[in-house]
Each structure stands twice: as structure tokens, then as C-alpha cells.
Amino acid sequence: MKQFIKFILLSLLFILVQRISYGQTLGAVKGNYLQINAFTGNAGGNTFYNKQWLVRNAAGPDWLTASLHDGIAIDGSFHVPMSTSKTWWERNPYLGIQSWGSGAETYMTLKEGHLSLNTPTNGWVLSSKATVTNAGEYNGIKLLTGYPNDTNKWAAVVATAEDLHSNSTGLALYSSALERIRIAGNGNVGIGTTTPKAKLAVEGNILAKEIKVKTDISVPDYVFEPDYKIRSLSEIENYVKEHKHLPEVPSAKEIGEEGLDLAEMNLLLLKKVEELTLHLIEERKGREELARYCNQRIMVLEEKLGNLSADKPNYK
């Protein structure tokens, strides 16, 4: 009997609200709202209200600044659109915007085919925002294969918080539930590493058919200039005995600690080859000079031997 009386009272209240709402006008102040419809139903001891309101999104007297807000209220709670109504859907006919949310939070917005999740409409085809409280947390799109037991059978594209204090945000690509590629907030790209220290950092092997390196480093053609001072072989010998590596070439310890710059090393090796070529040219000149000297000496000796033979008495 009590439930029947409650139903009758709610029905009368609904009719009264409908009559009061009918013909009323939405206020012109931003935040004004006007209930225009309501449906009720019971779930156990609770009454659900599906209500519709006209709401004023911005100051103005006409429909250009008004929206239709459809939300849920329960018993005596959640009766204020854009503030407390639950799981609501709002439509703005002038701007062509549809929004979904709960309470004062907007979770999704659709405008002109652009879908925004937890963000205002901003022109992106799809944008998403999550609340991040710790470095390493992320927000993005997760794609699953649909196979049974697919706990690790997913890929994702996510924005990751690298440092809360500097607002550094990176982009990470996942496959098989593991991060594979990271574009750090400073623009560095890492493959197999989440903290790339260079424009491209690879933790592993690289296989390529061709690699071309463009550099602003001076090509060592200056080695062949007449005023270039080249170290003598004896100087190089003394340097190698003391340092255990060629002059200008980094030591094994330096390469182990700082890595190897391929462009600089290739040009440095080219310089050493050019210097070696100059040494070989000088050595060839020395050999040729020595050969000429030896030939001259041989000719002199042969001439002297010939003279000795001519002056020798004939005892026959």
C-alpha cells in the first residue's frame, strides 16, 4: 500500500512539474537551467529519474547559447545539470556538439567528427586526457587481438609522463605488452630503451643495406697542402710507445666510456691513410735516390776495375 501511495505521489509530482515547466522560458544567464521532462522508475528502494533540462552554456536570450541536457538523478540527489546529474548526455544544436559525462566531469565530446576524451574540443580527430600523478604513468590507445587469454596480446600508442616537474611528455609504442619505441619529451628517439641520450639511441643491433652520414666536419684534404706539417715516423713511434695508440685517435678506454663517432672516426682514419700515403711517397723518393746513388757508385767502381784491368801487365 505504501508503494502504491508513493507511486501516486510521484506521478502527481511529475504531472505538476510538467505543467510548471511547460511554457516556461530558460533564463539568459550562464548556468541557468530549466527542467522540461522527467521519467521515473524504481530499483528496490530507490527511485531513478531520467530528466531533461535546457541549460544555458553562455549568456544570451536565444537558442544559440542553449543546450539540451539529459541526465539521471536518484531519489533526492543529483538533480542539478552540469553539476551533479549522473551519466548525462548533452547536445548543443548551434555548435553541433555532443558531450557525455557524469557530475561536473565531461568524459567525451564529439564535434564535426572529432572525438575528444577527457579534453575540450580542439580540432583533433581523436584526443584523450588522463589524470597523471606519478612519473611513468601513461594515457593512450590500447589495441587487443581478441585471442583467448590475451593478457599480453596487445599493442598500444601512449603518451607517458617522464617528469612531472618539467612537464616532459613522451610518446611510446608498445607491442606484445612491452614498450618497444620511445620518442622522449626532448625529441630523442629510443629503440629498446626508455631513456634515449641521443637523437637516435638503439639498444641492440642495426641491420641496413646502406647508411649515409652527412657531416659538417672538414674532410682532411688539407693533409696534401704544401704547408701541412706531418709528424715524422720517429715522432709517431715515440708517441705509440708512450700512449699505445695513434696520435689523435681515441684510446680504447675513451671509446668504451663515450662511444664511437662513426663520422669523426672515418674522417680521422682517412686522415691517417693520407698521412701514411705521404710517408710512403717520401719513402719511395728516398729509395729512388738511394738507388741512383748506388748505381753511380757501381758505375764508378766498374770504371776503376776496368782501368785496373787495362794497366795490369800481360805475362803471357
KAHU-V9777 format. One record per run of one state. SS is the DSSP state (a for helix, b for strand, c for the rest). FROM is the first residue (numbers start at 1). TO is the last residue. If there is no record, write none. Layout:
ss=SS from=FROM to=TO
ss=SS from=FROM to=TO
This chain:
ss=c from=1 to=1
ss=a from=2 to=21
ss=c from=22 to=32
ss=b from=33 to=43
ss=c from=44 to=45
ss=b from=46 to=56
ss=c from=57 to=62
ss=a from=63 to=65
ss=b from=66 to=74
ss=c from=75 to=76
ss=b from=77 to=77
ss=c from=78 to=85
ss=b from=86 to=92
ss=c from=93 to=96
ss=b from=97 to=102
ss=c from=103 to=104
ss=b from=105 to=111
ss=c from=112 to=113
ss=b from=114 to=117
ss=c from=118 to=125
ss=b from=126 to=128
ss=c from=129 to=137
ss=b from=138 to=144
ss=c from=145 to=153
ss=b from=154 to=163
ss=c from=164 to=167
ss=b from=168 to=175
ss=c from=176 to=177
ss=b from=178 to=183
ss=c from=184 to=188
ss=b from=189 to=191
ss=c from=192 to=199
ss=b from=200 to=202
ss=c from=203 to=219
ss=a from=220 to=224
ss=c from=225 to=232
ss=a from=233 to=243
ss=c from=244 to=251
ss=a from=252 to=258
ss=c from=259 to=261
ss=a from=262 to=311
ss=c from=312 to=316
